[in-house]
């Protein structure tokens, strides 16, 4: 028996492209890139919790999440545990300052303590870039300084957004290649673990 009821039989369609087309009609949506890092406690659970908290933020939709990369701590006190790092690419209608405040709130929720400069931390949430915005405000430097020099930022960023460009510095792929590629500076992609993109 034939039917015109669209729910009676499955039909194939590209949900992601439909959502993307909706994105373009939303007022004030811009692309932002956020770096996540953790070297205390259950690092993987903390990064996943940060991804979930971002996904629960009104006015924000996650587009991509990188693989997890492990690296030794850069700067700060010696003998720190190794970091897990990841990058999240999102579209948001939140202005940069509100996105920063949300990131800080997520850090606080996971017990971030700011007592030692570049010290070990349960969670680090940094805005790497925000589409169309540059800022020299000490509280919100955009693009994030030193990103172009750090493989633990560039490797997951390239993974999440292969076409990415760092404003003022050029394609992320070229910047990472100049440092020595995805394994530069002791960065190691963890193939045995990963983060889940919220549905």
Secondary structure, DSSP 8 states (H G I E B T S, - for coil): -----TTSS-----HHHHHHHHHHHSTT-EEEEEEEEE-SSSHHHHHHHHHHHHHTSTTEEEEEE---EEE---SSSSS---EEEEEEEEEE-S-HHHHHHHHHHHHHHTT---SSTT---S-EEEEEEETTB-EEETTEEES-TTGGG-HHHHHHHHHH-TT-EETTTEEHHHHHHHHTSTTGGG-EE-TT-------
